[in-house]
Amino acid sequence: MKVGFNMPQLTAHSSQRAVREFALRCEQLGYDSLWVQDHFLYPENPNQSHPVHQFALGPDKIVQWPDAYEDMLAPLEALAYVAGCTENIRLGTSILVFGYHRPVTLAKQVATIDQLSGGRFDLGLGLGWATEEFAHMDTPFEKRGARCTDFIRALRAAWQDNPTEYEGPFYNFAKGSTSPKPAQQDWNGKPGVPVLGAFLNDAGFDRVAELCDKWHPAGHPPDLAMMRLGQINQIAQEKYGRDPLECVLRVFAAPKLPGIAEIGDQLMQPNWTGTVDDMMPHLKEAKAAGCSEIVIDCSFMPEITSDDHWISQPDFFLPLLEEAKS
């Protein structure tokens, strides 16, 4: 099983030093991937809570978003920097919100990083939840599912051989050149990076089964993640004639890093809390369930108060990496 990290990106302590040393240490130790996520506006008076809070408190009670979102490096720019610092580790988005982008411009940004990194990019996409950010991008919040399906089709069309074009119910672009193309190929042998779908419900499962390379849930218990992957793979085979997809599971962690004595209340209510010994059963559970990769996300720990707290994570989690590879 592979192991990756959400790299330093959130909080004011995601400095140039933290990003560079974290990425280089992960690559040196043999971790498989580094990931970023996607927000650009931290509203003073939000229209809705974070989905975790909304689920716990109900839709009528609105509380401020996690503090970690208030200071956040731009995702693709951060990955482009890390691509230049590293040589082998894969680089991914966990996740980009489709509605904050346009298919052709995102296709070019992704292809550029994929080309310059030597074919190391994975594109995780999700529907998003922040209405303020959708409004700023002039993207309707309604019909996000259908709009996202059309977005992925347009994105893949932009990666095809020139001249290429696309016309769909929500997105279109004129016939022409959309180079560069990705260095990698999709399951049909055409240019394209792996697309990971972070979608739930029946329509979302169908979107993953038809258009994505992997399923990328967050915060799921491994058994639930693999049960839902089974539903996706049944659709993929029976409806679209595709081979089985894999599950890349993002887990929220609160490690007792050097200098952190106690772990307080965590937004994401992670099971992966405490020492490496505390977390080892969760790693073994994910491995036994059949997850192809776990992505460890410590971004929401209020106890991270220095660059060194970020930089110490690859060494802290090393026993879990060794168990995953055994």
C-alpha positions as protocol buffer text, in pm:
chain_id: "A"
residue {
  index: 1
  type: MET
  ca { x: 0 y: 0 z: 0 }
}
residue {
  index: 2
  type: LYS
  ca { x: 122 y: 350 z: -83 }
}
residue {
  index: 3
  type: VAL
  ca { x: 141 y: 636 z: 166 }
}
residue {
  index: 4
  type: GLY
  ca { x: 129 y: 1009 z: 92 }
}
residue {
  index: 5
  type: PHE
  ca { x: 77 y: 1338 z: 274 }
}
residue {
  index: 6
  type: ASN
  ca { x: -117 y: 1658 z: 241 }
}
residue {
  index: 7
  type: MET
  ca { x: 193 y: 1876 z: 234 }
}
residue {
  index: 8
  type: PRO
  ca { x: 241 y: 2206 z: 421 }
}
residue {
  index: 9
  type: GLN
  ca { x: -11 y: 2440 z: 258 }
}
residue {
  index: 10
  type: LEU
  ca { x: -261 y: 2547 z: 524 }
}
residue {
  index: 11
  type: THR
  ca { x: -176 y: 2763 z: 830 }
}
residue {
  index: 12
  type: ALA
  ca { x: 73 y: 3046 z: 855 }
}
residue {
  index: 13
  type: HIS
  ca { x: 350 y: 2793 z: 920 }
}
residue {
  index: 14
  type: SER
  ca { x: 350 y: 2658 z: 562 }
}
residue {
  index: 15
  type: SER
  ca { x: 664 y: 2855 z: 487 }
}
residue {
  index: 16
  type: GLN
  ca { x: 907 y: 2811 z: 198 }
}
residue {
  index: 17
  type: ARG
  ca { x: 1137 y: 2625 z: 436 }
}
residue {
  index: 18
  type: ALA
  ca { x: 859 y: 2397 z: 561 }
}
residue {
  index: 19
  type: VAL
  ca { x: 738 y: 2314 z: 210 }
}
residue {
  index: 20
  type: ARG
  ca { x: 1082 y: 2244 z: 68 }
}
residue {
  index: 21
  type: GLU
  ca { x: 1222 y: 2045 z: 361 }
}
residue {
  index: 22
  type: PHE
  ca { x: 899 y: 1848 z: 405 }
}
residue {
  index: 23
  type: ALA
  ca { x: 890 y: 1754 z: 36 }
}
residue {
  index: 24
  type: LEU
  ca { x: 1257 y: 1657 z: 19 }
}
residue {
  index: 25
  type: ARG
  ca { x: 1237 y: 1450 z: 337 }
}
residue {
  index: 26
  type: CYS
  ca { x: 926 y: 1266 z: 213 }
}
residue {
  index: 27
  type: GLU
  ca { x: 1104 y: 1180 z: -110 }
}
residue {
  index: 28
  type: GLN
  ca { x: 1421 y: 1074 z: 73 }
}
residue {
  index: 29
  type: LEU
  ca { x: 1230 y: 841 z: 306 }
}
residue {
  index: 30
  type: GLY
  ca { x: 1031 y: 679 z: 24 }
}
residue {
  index: 31
  type: TYR
  ca { x: 683 y: 823 z: 65 }
}
residue {
  index: 32
  type: ASP
  ca { x: 475 y: 802 z: -250 }
}
residue {
  index: 33
  type: SER
  ca { x: 294 y: 1132 z: -291 }
}
residue {
  index: 34
  type: LEU
  ca { x: 233 y: 1492 z: -184 }
}
residue {
  index: 35
  type: TRP
  ca { x: -109 y: 1659 z: -208 }
}
residue {
  index: 36
  type: VAL
  ca { x: -274 y: 2002 z: -187 }
}
residue {
  index: 37
  type: GLN
  ca { x: -631 y: 2131 z: -151 }
}
residue {
  index: 38
  type: ASP
  ca { x: -835 y: 2420 z: -289 }
}
residue {
  index: 39
  type: HIS
  ca { x: -978 y: 2732 z: -121 }
}
residue {
  index: 40
  type: PHE
  ca { x: -906 y: 3098 z: -193 }
}
residue {
  index: 41
  type: LEU
  ca { x: -1145 y: 3305 z: 23 }
}
residue {
  index: 42
  type: TYR
  ca { x: -1192 y: 3301 z: 400 }
}
residue {
  index: 43
  type: PRO
  ca { x: -1515 y: 3495 z: 464 }
}
residue {
  index: 44
  type: GLU
  ca { x: -1554 y: 3690 z: 785 }
}
residue {
  index: 45
  type: ASN
  ca { x: -1924 y: 3601 z: 803 }
}
residue {
  index: 46
  type: PRO
  ca { x: -1970 y: 3274 z: 610 }
}
residue {
  index: 47
  type: ASN
  ca { x: -2298 y: 3169 z: 453 }
}
residue {
  index: 48
  type: GLN
  ca { x: -2252 y: 2809 z: 564 }
}
residue {
  index: 49
  type: SER
  ca { x: -2038 y: 2603 z: 798 }
}
residue {
  index: 50
  type: HIS
  ca { x: -1772 y: 2358 z: 697 }
}
residue {
  index: 51
  type: PRO
  ca { x: -1950 y: 2031 z: 601 }
}
residue {
  index: 52
  type: VAL
  ca { x: -1820 y: 1852 z: 912 }
}
residue {
  index: 53
  type: HIS
  ca { x: -1965 y: 2121 z: 1137 }
}
residue {
  index: 54
  type: GLN
  ca { x: -2282 y: 2136 z: 931 }
}
residue {
  index: 55
  type: PHE
  ca { x: -2331 y: 1762 z: 971 }
}
residue {
  index: 56
  type: ALA
  ca { x: -2272 y: 1780 z: 1346 }
}
residue {
  index: 57
  type: LEU
  ca { x: -2467 y: 2101 z: 1420 }
}
residue {
  index: 58
  type: GLY
  ca { x: -2733 y: 2102 z: 1149 }
}
residue {
  index: 59
  type: PRO
  ca { x: -2781 y: 2338 z: 852 }
}
residue {
  index: 60
  type: ASP
  ca { x: -2931 y: 2621 z: 1058 }
}
residue {
  index: 61
  type: LYS
  ca { x: -2631 y: 2679 z: 1285 }
}
residue {
  index: 62
  type: ILE
  ca { x: -2345 y: 2857 z: 1108 }
}
residue {
  index: 63
  type: VAL
  ca { x: -1998 y: 2865 z: 1263 }
}
residue {
  index: 64
  type: GLN
  ca { x: -1669 y: 2999 z: 1130 }
}
residue {
  index: 65
  type: TRP
  ca { x: -1463 y: 2782 z: 899 }
}
residue {
  index: 66
  type: PRO
  ca { x: -1150 y: 2609 z: 1031 }
}
residue {
  index: 67
  type: ASP
  ca { x: -875 y: 2856 z: 1117 }
}
residue {
  index: 68
  type: ALA
  ca { x: -633 y: 2664 z: 895 }
}
residue {
  index: 69
  type: TYR
  ca { x: -812 y: 2794 z: 584 }
}
residue {
  index: 70
  type: GLU
  ca { x: -735 y: 3157 z: 673 }
}
residue {
  index: 71
  type: ASP
  ca { x: -375 y: 3136 z: 546 }
}
residue {
  index: 72
  type: MET
  ca { x: -336 y: 2895 z: 257 }
}
residue {
  index: 73
  type: LEU
  ca { x: -91 y: 2862 z: -32 }
}
residue {
  index: 74
  type: ALA
  ca { x: -245 y: 2847 z: -380 }
}
residue {
  index: 75
  type: PRO
  ca { x: -256 y: 2476 z: -475 }
}
residue {
  index: 76
  type: LEU
  ca { x: -123 y: 2451 z: -830 }
}
residue {
  index: 77
  type: GLU
  ca { x: 147 y: 2710 z: -773 }
}
residue {
  index: 78
  type: ALA
  ca { x: 261 y: 2523 z: -462 }
}
residue {
  index: 79
  type: LEU
  ca { x: 276 y: 2194 z: -654 }
}
residue {
  index: 80
  type: ALA
  ca { x: 470 y: 2358 z: -936 }
}
residue {
  index: 81
  type: TYR
  ca { x: 728 y: 2472 z: -682 }
}
residue {
  index: 82
  type: VAL
  ca { x: 753 y: 2124 z: -528 }
}
residue {
  index: 83
  type: ALA
  ca { x: 784 y: 1969 z: -875 }
}
residue {
  index: 84
  type: GLY
  ca { x: 1103 y: 2170 z: -919 }
}
residue {
  index: 85
  type: CYS
  ca { x: 1237 y: 2064 z: -578 }
}
residue {
  index: 86
  type: THR
  ca { x: 1179 y: 1689 z: -620 }
}
residue {
  index: 87
  type: GLU
  ca { x: 1250 y: 1417 z: -874 }
}
residue {
  index: 88
  type: ASN
  ca { x: 1035 y: 1109 z: -809 }
}
residue {
  index: 89
  type: ILE
  ca { x: 751 y: 1165 z: -562 }
}
residue {
  index: 90
  type: ARG
  ca { x: 405 y: 1200 z: -715 }
}
residue {
  index: 91
  type: LEU
  ca { x: 213 y: 1528 z: -686 }
}
residue {
  index: 92
  type: GLY
  ca { x: -164 y: 1551 z: -649 }
}
residue {
  index: 93
  type: THR
  ca { x: -466 y: 1763 z: -564 }
}
residue {
  index: 94
  type: SER
  ca { x: -683 y: 1646 z: -278 }
}
residue {
  index: 95
  type: ILE
  ca { x: -889 y: 1812 z: -401 }
}
residue {
  index: 96
  type: LEU
  ca { x: -944 y: 2091 z: -656 }
}
residue {
  index: 97
  type: VAL
  ca { x: -1299 y: 2224 z: -665 }
}
residue {
  index: 98
  type: PHE
  ca { x: -1402 y: 2206 z: -1030 }
}
residue {
  index: 99
  type: GLY
  ca { x: -1616 y: 2523 z: -1007 }
}
residue {
  index: 100
  type: TYR
  ca { x: -1313 y: 2742 z: -928 }
}
residue {
  index: 101
  type: HIS
  ca { x: -1156 y: 2657 z: -1264 }
}
residue {
  index: 102
  type: ARG
  ca { x: -1229 y: 2636 z: -1637 }
}
residue {
  index: 103
  type: PRO
  ca { x: -1162 y: 2317 z: -1832 }
}
residue {
  index: 104
  type: VAL
  ca { x: -912 y: 2445 z: -2091 }
}
residue {
  index: 105
  type: THR
  ca { x: -708 y: 2662 z: -1854 }
}
residue {
  index: 106
  type: LEU
  ca { x: -695 y: 2383 z: -1594 }
}
residue {
  index: 107
  type: ALA
  ca { x: -602 y: 2133 z: -1865 }
}
residue {
  index: 108
  type: LYS
  ca { x: -306 y: 2353 z: -1960 }
}
residue {
  index: 109
  type: GLN
  ca { x: -197 y: 2412 z: -1599 }
}
residue {
  index: 110
  type: VAL
  ca { x: -212 y: 2040 z: -1520 }
}
residue {
  index: 111
  type: ALA
  ca { x: -36 y: 1940 z: -1841 }
}
residue {
  index: 112
  type: THR
  ca { x: 239 y: 2195 z: -1774 }
}
residue {
  index: 113
  type: ILE
  ca { x: 311 y: 2056 z: -1428 }
}
residue {
  index: 114
  type: ASP
  ca { x: 286 y: 1699 z: -1559 }
}
residue {
  index: 115
  type: GLN
  ca { x: 533 y: 1770 z: -1838 }
}
residue {
  index: 116
  type: LEU
  ca { x: 781 y: 1959 z: -1619 }
}
residue {
  index: 117
  type: SER
  ca { x: 764 y: 1699 z: -1340 }
}
residue {
  index: 118
  type: GLY
  ca { x: 820 y: 1408 z: -1577 }
}
residue {
  index: 119
  type: GLY
  ca { x: 466 y: 1269 z: -1556 }
}
residue {
  index: 120
  type: ARG
  ca { x: 403 y: 1280 z: -1180 }
}
residue {
  index: 121
  type: PHE
  ca { x: 66 y: 1458 z: -1151 }
}
residue {
  index: 122
  type: ASP
  ca { x: -264 y: 1321 z: -1013 }
}
residue {
  index: 123
  type: LEU
  ca { x: -574 y: 1541 z: -1041 }
}
residue {
  index: 124
  type: GLY
  ca { x: -828 y: 1500 z: -761 }
}
residue {
  index: 125
  type: LEU
  ca { x: -1158 y: 1680 z: -827 }
}
residue {
  index: 126
  type: GLY
  ca { x: -1458 y: 1748 z: -604 }
}
residue {
  index: 127
  type: LEU
  ca { x: -1788 y: 1937 z: -610 }
}
residue {
  index: 128
  type: GLY
  ca { x: -1708 y: 2194 z: -338 }
}
residue {
  index: 129
  type: TRP
  ca { x: -1931 y: 2347 z: -72 }
}
residue {
  index: 130
  type: ALA
  ca { x: -1834 y: 2715 z: -25 }
}
residue {
  index: 131
  type: THR
  ca { x: -2102 y: 2931 z: -187 }
}
residue {
  index: 132
  type: GLU
  ca { x: -1895 y: 3250 z: -149 }
}
residue {
  index: 133
  type: GLU
  ca { x: -1618 y: 3104 z: -365 }
}
residue {
  index: 134
  type: PHE
  ca { x: -1861 y: 2984 z: -632 }
}
residue {
  index: 135
  type: ALA
  ca { x: -2014 y: 3331 z: -643 }
}
residue {
  index: 136
  type: HIS
  ca { x: -1675 y: 3495 z: -693 }
}
residue {
  index: 137
  type: MET
  ca { x: -1604 y: 3263 z: -986 }
}
residue {
  index: 138
  type: ASP
  ca { x: -1951 y: 3328 z: -1139 }
}
residue {
  index: 139
  type: THR
  ca { x: -2014 y: 2953 z: -1127 }
}
residue {
  index: 140
  type: PRO
  ca { x: -2372 y: 2859 z: -1035 }
}
residue {
  index: 141
  type: PHE
  ca { x: -2387 y: 2653 z: -717 }
}
residue {
  index: 142
  type: GLU
  ca { x: -2692 y: 2466 z: -842 }
}
residue {
  index: 143
  type: LYS
  ca { x: -2659 y: 2155 z: -1060 }
}
residue {
  index: 144
  type: ARG
  ca { x: -2299 y: 2111 z: -946 }
}
residue {
  index: 145
  type: GLY
  ca { x: -2305 y: 1738 z: -1017 }
}
residue {
  index: 146
  type: ALA
  ca { x: -2415 y: 1767 z: -1379 }
}
residue {
  index: 147
  type: ARG
  ca { x: -2186 y: 2065 z: -1430 }
}
residue {
  index: 148
  type: CYS
  ca { x: -1889 y: 1869 z: -1291 }
}
residue {
  index: 149
  type: THR
  ca { x: -1959 y: 1574 z: -1521 }
}
residue {
  index: 150
  type: ASP
  ca { x: -1949 y: 1810 z: -1819 }
}
residue {
  index: 151
  type: PHE
  ca { x: -1634 y: 1975 z: -1681 }
}
residue {
  index: 152
  type: ILE
  ca { x: -1443 y: 1645 z: -1672 }
}
residue {
  index: 153
  type: ARG
  ca { x: -1553 y: 1560 z: -2027 }
}
residue {
  index: 154
  type: ALA
  ca { x: -1436 y: 1900 z: -2149 }
}
residue {
  index: 155
  type: LEU
  ca { x: -1110 y: 1866 z: -1957 }
}
residue {
  index: 156
  type: ARG
  ca { x: -1035 y: 1530 z: -2116 }
}
residue {
  index: 157
  type: ALA
  ca { x: -1125 y: 1669 z: -2459 }
}
residue {
  index: 158
  type: ALA
  ca { x: -869 y: 1948 z: -2410 }
}
residue {
  index: 159
  type: TRP
  ca { x: -598 y: 1686 z: -2355 }
}
residue {
  index: 160
  type: GLN
  ca { x: -668 y: 1510 z: -2685 }
}
residue {
  index: 161
  type: ASP
  ca { x: -465 y: 1547 z: -3005 }
}
residue {
  index: 162
  type: ASN
  ca { x: -493 y: 1881 z: -3183 }
}
residue {
  index: 163
  type: PRO
  ca { x: -711 y: 2013 z: -3326 }
}
residue {
  index: 164
  type: THR
  ca { x: -964 y: 1943 z: -3054 }
}
residue {
  index: 165
  type: GLU
  ca { x: -1296 y: 2096 z: -2952 }
}
residue {
  index: 166
  type: TYR
  ca { x: -1584 y: 2043 z: -2713 }
}
residue {
  index: 167
  type: GLU
  ca { x: -1948 y: 2143 z: -2684 }
}
residue {
  index: 168
  type: GLY
  ca { x: -2151 y: 2036 z: -2385 }
}
residue {
  index: 169
  type: PRO
  ca { x: -2448 y: 2155 z: -2181 }
}
residue {
  index: 170
  type: PHE
  ca { x: -2232 y: 2377 z: -1954 }
}
residue {
  index: 171
  type: TYR
  ca { x: -1886 y: 2408 z: -2112 }
}
residue {
  index: 172
  type: ASN
  ca { x: -1750 y: 2445 z: -2464 }
}
residue {
  index: 173
  type: PHE
  ca { x: -1439 y: 2558 z: -2646 }
}
residue {
  index: 174
  type: ALA
  ca { x: -1369 y: 2633 z: -3011 }
}
residue {
  index: 175
  type: LYS
  ca { x: -1175 y: 2396 z: -3235 }
}
residue {
  index: 176
  type: GLY
  ca { x: -803 y: 2453 z: -3204 }
}
residue {
  index: 177
  type: SER
  ca { x: -482 y: 2368 z: -3021 }
}
residue {
  index: 178
  type: THR
  ca { x: -477 y: 2320 z: -2644 }
}
residue {
  index: 179
  type: SER
  ca { x: -113 y: 2216 z: -2603 }
}
residue {
  index: 180
  type: PRO
  ca { x: 85 y: 2116 z: -2409 }
}
residue {
  index: 181
  type: LYS
  ca { x: -62 y: 1774 z: -2347 }
}
residue {
  index: 182
  type: PRO
  ca { x: 10 y: 1567 z: -2035 }
}
residue {
  index: 183
  type: ALA
  ca { x: 313 y: 1339 z: -2035 }
}
residue {
  index: 184
  type: GLN
  ca { x: 97 y: 1055 z: -1899 }
}
residue {
  index: 185
  type: GLN
  ca { x: -180 y: 858 z: -2070 }
}
residue {
  index: 186
  type: ASP
  ca { x: -528 y: 759 z: -1956 }
}
residue {
  index: 187
  type: TRP
  ca { x: -676 y: 409 z: -1953 }
}
residue {
  index: 188
  type: ASN
  ca { x: -749 y: 437 z: -2327 }
}
residue {
  index: 189
  type: GLY
  ca { x: -388 y: 520 z: -2409 }
}
residue {
  index: 190
  type: LYS
  ca { x: -471 y: 887 z: -2477 }
}
residue {
  index: 191
  type: PRO
  ca { x: -295 y: 1186 z: -2317 }
}
residue {
  index: 192
  type: GLY
  ca { x: -424 y: 1253 z: -1970 }
}
residue {
  index: 193
  type: VAL
  ca { x: -330 y: 1253 z: -1604 }
}
residue {
  index: 194
  type: PRO
  ca { x: -505 y: 1023 z: -1356 }
}
residue {
  index: 195
  type: VAL
  ca { x: -831 y: 1187 z: -1244 }
}
residue {
  index: 196
  type: LEU
  ca { x: -946 y: 1104 z: -891 }
}
residue {
  index: 197
  type: GLY
  ca { x: -1311 y: 1166 z: -812 }
}
residue {
  index: 198
  type: ALA
  ca { x: -1406 y: 1266 z: -457 }
}
residue {
  index: 199
  type: PHE
  ca { x: -1778 y: 1220 z: -519 }
}
residue {
  index: 200
  type: LEU
  ca { x: -2053 y: 1065 z: -307 }
}
residue {
  index: 201
  type: ASN
  ca { x: -2414 y: 955 z: -370 }
}
residue {
  index: 202
  type: ASP
  ca { x: -2541 y: 750 z: -666 }
}
residue {
  index: 203
  type: ALA
  ca { x: -2480 y: 1021 z: -926 }
}
residue {
  index: 204
  type: GLY
  ca { x: -2130 y: 1075 z: -793 }
}
residue {
  index: 205
  type: PHE
  ca { x: -2050 y: 704 z: -804 }
}
residue {
  index: 206
  type: ASP
  ca { x: -2164 y: 694 z: -1165 }
}
residue {
  index: 207
  type: ARG
  ca { x: -1940 y: 995 z: -1244 }
}
residue {
  index: 208
  type: VAL
  ca { x: -1639 y: 817 z: -1094 }
}
residue {
  index: 209
  type: ALA
  ca { x: -1721 y: 491 z: -1273 }
}
residue {
  index: 210
  type: GLU
  ca { x: -1748 y: 659 z: -1613 }
}
residue {
  index: 211
  type: LEU
  ca { x: -1490 y: 937 z: -1608 }
}
residue {
  index: 212
  type: CYS
  ca { x: -1233 y: 889 z: -1330 }
}
residue {
  index: 213
  type: ASP
  ca { x: -928 y: 671 z: -1280 }
}
residue {
  index: 214
  type: LYS
  ca { x: -961 y: 629 z: -902 }
}
residue {
  index: 215
  type: TRP
  ca { x: -1201 y: 704 z: -619 }
}
residue {
  index: 216
  type: HIS
  ca { x: -1076 y: 946 z: -351 }
}
residue {
  index: 217
  type: PRO
  ca { x: -1295 y: 963 z: -40 }
}
residue {
  index: 218
  type: ALA
  ca { x: -1193 y: 1155 z: 272 }
}
residue {
  index: 219
  type: GLY
  ca { x: -1250 y: 1054 z: 632 }
}
residue {
  index: 220
  type: HIS
  ca { x: -1414 y: 719 z: 551 }
}
residue {
  index: 221
  type: PRO
  ca { x: -1353 y: 411 z: 764 }
}
residue {
  index: 222
  type: PRO
  ca { x: -1165 y: 170 z: 536 }
}
residue {
  index: 223
  type: ASP
  ca { x: -1444 y: -88 z: 524 }
}
residue {
  index: 224
  type: LEU
  ca { x: -1698 y: 176 z: 420 }
}
residue {
  index: 225
  type: ALA
  ca { x: -1459 y: 315 z: 159 }
}
residue {
  index: 226
  type: MET
  ca { x: -1406 y: -29 z: 5 }
}
residue {
  index: 227
  type: MET
  ca { x: -1777 y: -115 z: 19 }
}
residue {
  index: 228
  type: ARG
  ca { x: -1855 y: 199 z: -178 }
}
residue {
  index: 229
  type: LEU
  ca { x: -1568 y: 128 z: -415 }
}
residue {
  index: 230
  type: GLY
  ca { x: -1737 y: -207 z: -482 }
}
residue {
  index: 231
  type: GLN
  ca { x: -2052 y: -20 z: -585 }
}
residue {
  index: 232
  type: ILE
  ca { x: -1846 y: 203 z: -815 }
}
residue {
  index: 233
  type: ASN
  ca { x: -1667 y: -90 z: -974 }
}
residue {
  index: 234
  type: GLN
  ca { x: -1993 y: -272 z: -1039 }
}
residue {
  index: 235
  type: ILE
  ca { x: -2118 y: 34 z: -1229 }
}
residue {
  index: 236
  type: ALA
  ca { x: -1784 y: 68 z: -1408 }
}
residue {
  index: 237
  type: GLN
  ca { x: -1794 y: -290 z: -1531 }
}
residue {
  index: 238
  type: GLU
  ca { x: -2163 y: -334 z: -1606 }
}
residue {
  index: 239
  type: LYS
  ca { x: -2244 y: 9 z: -1749 }
}
residue {
  index: 240
  type: TYR
  ca { x: -1914 y: 126 z: -1898 }
}
residue {
  index: 241
  type: GLY
  ca { x: -1714 y: -194 z: -1958 }
}
residue {
  index: 242
  type: ARG
  ca { x: -1421 y: -71 z: -1752 }
}
residue {
  index: 243
  type: ASP
  ca { x: -1164 y: -249 z: -1537 }
}
residue {
  index: 244
  type: PRO
  ca { x: -1183 y: -203 z: -1157 }
}
residue {
  index: 245
  type: LEU
  ca { x: -1077 y: 128 z: -1009 }
}
residue {
  index: 246
  type: GLU
  ca { x: -867 y: 173 z: -694 }
}
residue {
  index: 247
  type: CYS
  ca { x: -935 y: 366 z: -372 }
}
residue {
  index: 248
  type: VAL
  ca { x: -702 y: 642 z: -251 }
}
residue {
  index: 249
  type: LEU
  ca { x: -823 y: 718 z: 101 }
}
residue {
  index: 250
  type: ARG
  ca { x: -749 y: 1054 z: 266 }
}
residue {
  index: 251
  type: VAL
  ca { x: -731 y: 1024 z: 645 }
}
residue {
  index: 252
  type: PHE
  ca { x: -728 y: 1306 z: 902 }
}
residue {
  index: 253
  type: ALA
  ca { x: -456 y: 1271 z: 1163 }
}
residue {
  index: 254
  type: ALA
  ca { x: -351 y: 1444 z: 1485 }
}
residue {
  index: 255
  type: PRO
  ca { x: -4 y: 1316 z: 1572 }
}
residue {
  index: 256
  type: LYS
  ca { x: 182 y: 1386 z: 1896 }
}
residue {
  index: 257
  type: LEU
  ca { x: 477 y: 1541 z: 1718 }
}
residue {
  index: 258
  type: PRO
  ca { x: 793 y: 1646 z: 1903 }
}
residue {
  index: 259
  type: GLY
  ca { x: 704 y: 1947 z: 2115 }
}
residue {
  index: 260
  type: ILE
  ca { x: 331 y: 1865 z: 2123 }
}
residue {
  index: 261
  type: ALA
  ca { x: 236 y: 1717 z: 2459 }
}
residue {
  index: 262
  type: GLU
  ca { x: -143 y: 1703 z: 2428 }
}
residue {
  index: 263
  type: ILE
  ca { x: -390 y: 1689 z: 2141 }
}
residue {
  index: 264
  type: GLY
  ca { x: -698 y: 1908 z: 2182 }
}
residue {
  index: 265
  type: ASP
  ca { x: -1033 y: 1888 z: 2007 }
}
residue {
  index: 266
  type: GLN
  ca { x: -991 y: 1837 z: 1633 }
}
residue {
  index: 267
  type: LEU
  ca { x: -1233 y: 1959 z: 1367 }
}
residue {
  index: 268
  type: MET
  ca { x: -1216 y: 1642 z: 1161 }
}
residue {
  index: 269
  type: GLN
  ca { x: -1245 y: 1412 z: 1465 }
}
residue {
  index: 270
  type: PRO
  ca { x: -964 y: 1192 z: 1337 }
}
residue {
  index: 271
  type: ASN
  ca { x: -926 y: 829 z: 1439 }
}
residue {
  index: 272
  type: TRP
  ca { x: -557 y: 866 z: 1354 }
}
residue {
  index: 273
  type: THR
  ca { x: -463 y: 1039 z: 1679 }
}
residue {
  index: 274
  type: GLY
  ca { x: -170 y: 1017 z: 1917 }
}
residue {
  index: 275
  type: THR
  ca { x: 148 y: 814 z: 1879 }
}
residue {
  index: 276
  type: VAL
  ca { x: 254 y: 590 z: 1593 }
}
residue {
  index: 277
  type: ASP
  ca { x: 160 y: 290 z: 1806 }
}
residue {
  index: 278
  type: ASP
  ca { x: -186 y: 438 z: 1852 }
}
residue {
  index: 279
  type: MET
  ca { x: -223 y: 476 z: 1474 }
}
residue {
  index: 280
  type: MET
  ca { x: -73 y: 145 z: 1363 }
}
residue {
  index: 281
  type: PRO
  ca { x: -403 y: -52 z: 1391 }
}
residue {
  index: 282
  type: HIS
  ca { x: -569 y: 200 z: 1157 }
}
residue {
  index: 283
  type: LEU
  ca { x: -289 y: 160 z: 902 }
}
residue {
  index: 284
  type: LYS
  ca { x: -321 y: -219 z: 918 }
}
residue {
  index: 285
  type: GLU
  ca { x: -700 y: -191 z: 883 }
}
residue {
  index: 286
  type: ALA
  ca { x: -669 y: 20 z: 567 }
}
residue {
  index: 287
  type: LYS
  ca { x: -410 y: -216 z: 423 }
}
residue {
  index: 288
  type: ALA
  ca { x: -618 y: -525 z: 500 }
}
residue {
  index: 289
  type: ALA
  ca { x: -931 y: -365 z: 352 }
}
residue {
  index: 290
  type: GLY
  ca { x: -755 y: -321 z: 18 }
}
residue {
  index: 291
  type: CYS
  ca { x: -696 y: 56 z: -3 }
}
residue {
  index: 292
  type: SER
  ca { x: -429 y: 119 z: -266 }
}
residue {
  index: 293
  type: GLU
  ca { x: -303 y: 437 z: -96 }
}
residue {
  index: 294
  type: ILE
  ca { x: -366 y: 649 z: 212 }
}
residue {
  index: 295
  type: VAL
  ca { x: -308 y: 1024 z: 218 }
}
residue {
  index: 296
  type: ILE
  ca { x: -236 y: 1156 z: 568 }
}
residue {
  index: 297
  type: ASP
  ca { x: -374 y: 1506 z: 636 }
}
residue {
  index: 298
  type: CYS
  ca { x: -257 y: 1691 z: 947 }
}
residue {
  index: 299
  type: SER
  ca { x: -354 y: 2032 z: 811 }
}
residue {
  index: 300
  type: PHE
  ca { x: -631 y: 2100 z: 1063 }
}
residue {
  index: 301
  type: MET
  ca { x: -425 y: 2054 z: 1381 }
}
residue {
  index: 302
  type: PRO
  ca { x: -429 y: 2380 z: 1581 }
}
residue {
  index: 303
  type: GLU
  ca { x: -126 y: 2240 z: 1765 }
}
residue {
  index: 304
  type: ILE
  ca { x: 90 y: 2296 z: 1454 }
}
residue {
  index: 305
  type: THR
  ca { x: 254 y: 2623 z: 1553 }
}
residue {
  index: 306
  type: SER
  ca { x: 593 y: 2609 z: 1379 }
}
residue {
  index: 307
  type: ASP
  ca { x: 771 y: 2505 z: 1061 }
}
residue {
  index: 308
  type: ASP
  ca { x: 936 y: 2226 z: 1258 }
}
residue {
  index: 309
  type: HIS
  ca { x: 600 y: 2070 z: 1341 }
}
residue {
  index: 310
  type: TRP
  ca { x: 547 y: 2024 z: 967 }
}
residue {
  index: 311
  type: ILE
  ca { x: 901 y: 1914 z: 892 }
}
residue {
  index: 312
  type: SER
  ca { x: 899 y: 1647 z: 1165 }
}
residue {
  index: 313
  type: GLN
  ca { x: 597 y: 1462 z: 1023 }
}
residue {
  index: 314
  type: PRO
  ca { x: 771 y: 1238 z: 763 }
}
residue {
  index: 315
  type: ASP
  ca { x: 1003 y: 1093 z: 1029 }
}
residue {
  index: 316
  type: PHE
  ca { x: 721 y: 1064 z: 1284 }
}
residue {
  index: 317
  type: PHE
  ca { x: 507 y: 853 z: 1049 }
}
residue {
  index: 318
  type: LEU
  ca { x: 796 y: 642 z: 913 }
}
residue {
  index: 319
  type: PRO
  ca { x: 696 y: 320 z: 1101 }
}
residue {
  index: 320
  type: LEU
  ca { x: 354 y: 340 z: 931 }
}
residue {
  index: 321
  type: LEU
  ca { x: 521 y: 370 z: 590 }
}
residue {
  index: 322
  type: GLU
  ca { x: 739 y: 68 z: 666 }
}
residue {
  index: 323
  type: GLU
  ca { x: 433 y: -135 z: 768 }
}
residue {
  index: 324
  type: ALA
  ca { x: 243 y: -27 z: 457 }
}
residue {
  index: 325
  type: LYS
  ca { x: 531 y: -146 z: 236 }
}
residue {
  index: 326
  type: SER
  ca { x: 590 y: -476 z: 420 }
}
